[in-house]
C-alpha cells in the first residue's frame, strides 16, 4: 500500500513461537522485540511526566523503546525524552543499523 517493502515485524504483544519465528524468517522478515515498553494504550495516571520518567528510569545501552503512537502522554513526553537521552550521551539508531550490527 505504501510502495515500500516491509522487512521488520514486531509480533503483537510480543507473542511468538518457534514456528512463527521460522516462518517469518523464511519470508524475509526480521523479528524485532523491545526491551522497554509502557502500558501506554490507556492514559497514564501521571500523564506525560509518568511516560517520561518511566522511559528515563529504564533507559540503558542498546534499549529498544516501544511507545505506542496512540498515547497522548507519549506524544507530549517524546521531545523531552529524546533531548534528555541525548544529553546523557545516548544516540538513536535505525532498525537497519540494529540488523546490520547483528550480521
C-alpha positions as CSV (number, residue, x, y, z in Angstrom):
1,X,0.0,0.0,0.0
2,X,2.8,2.4,0.8
3,X,5.1,1.3,-2.1
4,X,7.7,0.2,0.5
5,X,8.7,-3.3,1.2
6,X,8.2,-4.4,4.7
7,X,11.2,-6.1,6.3
8,X,10.6,-5.8,10.0
9,X,7.9,-7.5,12.1
10,X,7.0,-6.7,15.7
11,X,4.9,-9.6,17.0
12,X,1.7,-8.2,18.5
13,X,2.1,-8.3,22.3
14,X,5.5,-9.8,21.8
15,X,3.9,-13.2,21.5
16,X,5.6,-15.7,19.2
17,X,6.5,-19.3,18.8
18,X,9.4,-21.1,17.2
19,X,7.1,-21.8,14.2
20,X,6.1,-18.1,13.7
21,X,9.8,-17.0,14.0
22,X,10.8,-19.6,11.4
23,X,8.0,-18.8,9.0
24,X,8.6,-15.0,9.2
25,X,12.4,-15.6,8.8
26,X,11.7,-17.7,5.7
27,X,9.6,-14.9,4.3
28,X,12.5,-12.5,4.8
29,X,11.4,-10.6,7.8
30,X,13.5,-9.6,10.8
31,X,11.5,-10.0,14.1
32,X,12.1,-7.0,16.3
33,X,11.4,-7.1,20.0
34,X,11.7,-4.3,22.6
35,X,13.5,-4.1,25.9
36,X,11.5,-1.2,27.2
37,X,7.7,-0.7,26.8
38,X,5.0,1.1,28.7
39,X,1.3,0.2,29.3
40,X,0.6,3.3,27.3
41,X,-2.5,2.5,25.3
42,X,-4.6,3.9,28.2
43,X,-3.9,7.3,29.7
44,X,-1.3,7.1,32.5
45,X,-2.3,8.4,35.9
46,X,0.8,10.6,36.0
47,X,0.3,11.8,32.4
48,X,3.3,12.8,30.2
49,X,5.5,13.1,33.3
50,X,4.9,9.4,34.1
51,X,5.7,8.4,30.5
52,X,8.9,10.5,30.6
53,X,10.0,9.2,33.9
54,X,9.2,5.5,33.1
55,X,11.4,5.7,30.0
56,X,14.3,7.6,31.6
57,X,14.3,5.4,34.7
58,X,14.7,2.3,32.5
59,X,16.9,3.6,29.7
60,X,20.0,1.5,29.1
61,X,22.6,0.9,26.4
62,X,21.0,-1.0,23.5
63,X,17.5,-0.2,24.6
64,X,14.7,-0.7,22.0
65,X,11.9,1.5,23.2
66,X,8.3,0.7,22.3
67,X,6.0,3.7,22.6
68,X,2.5,3.4,21.1
69,X,1.5,6.2,18.7
70,X,-2.0,6.3,20.2
71,X,-0.7,7.6,23.5
72,X,-1.1,11.4,24.1
73,X,1.2,11.0,27.1
74,X,4.0,9.7,24.9
75,X,3.4,12.4,22.3
76,X,3.8,15.1,25.0
77,X,6.9,13.4,26.6
78,X,8.7,12.4,23.4
79,X,10.6,15.6,22.7
80,X,11.9,15.8,26.3
81,X,12.8,12.1,26.3
82,X,14.9,12.5,23.1
83,X,16.6,15.7,24.3
84,X,17.4,14.3,27.8
85,X,18.6,10.9,26.5
86,X,20.9,12.7,24.1
87,X,22.2,14.9,26.9
88,X,23.1,11.7,28.8
89,X,25.1,10.6,25.8
90,X,22.7,8.2,24.2
91,X,22.3,8.1,20.4
92,X,19.4,6.9,18.3
93,X,19.8,4.4,15.5
94,X,17.5,2.8,13.0
95,X,16.4,-0.8,12.8
96,X,18.6,-1.1,9.7
97,X,21.6,-0.2,12.0
98,X,20.5,-2.8,14.6
99,X,20.2,-5.6,12.0
100,X,23.5,-4.7,10.3
101,X,25.2,-4.9,13.7
102,X,23.9,-8.4,14.3
103,X,25.0,-9.6,10.8
